[in-house]
Amino acid sequence: MVDPNLVSGVVWVLCGLAILGLGSLIAFRGRVDLHANYDESVDPAHVSRWAGGTALLMGVLVVAYGVREIRYGFQPRLLAGLVVTLLVLSYLSKLFAGGFGAGD
């Protein structure tokens, strides 16, 4: 039988890779239209830099958590920390896509 930590960890890694893929499209290719909260009046370079960078950070954290779970098993505190961190970064990404810090 397959270890549940392995299955869960692989799912987290795959989700993290998906987030990294979208984050790289936003950050490196300038596809700011992929961000759900993108305001078209905001400079696309600002959104690419900040919202894309935030998405890349989120992807790296999710992949790291998945690899950690595969190697060492599930720990509820780490999952709670990851979820809280992702919620905060998601909110920041939403602010950046709306023009926060753009310096009109």
C-alpha positions, 0 to 999 in steps of 0.5 A: 500500500502507498504511504498517504504522506507520499500521495499528499506530498506529491499532490502538494508538489503538483499544485506548487508547480501549477502555481509556479507555472502561472506565476512565471507567466505573470512575472516573466512573460508579462501576462498580467491578464491572468491575475483575477484581480488585475486592474487595467489602469495599473502599470503592467510592469508593476503587476508583473514584478510584484504580483508575479513575484508573490505568486512565485514565492507562493509556488516555491513554498507549496513545493517545499511543503510537499517535498517536506511532507514526502520526506518527513510526514504530515505535521498539522502545525506546518500545514496551518502555517502554510495555509496562513502564509498563503492567505497573507500572500494571496491578499498581498498579490490582490493588492499589488494587482490592484495597484498598491505601491504603484506610485502614481 
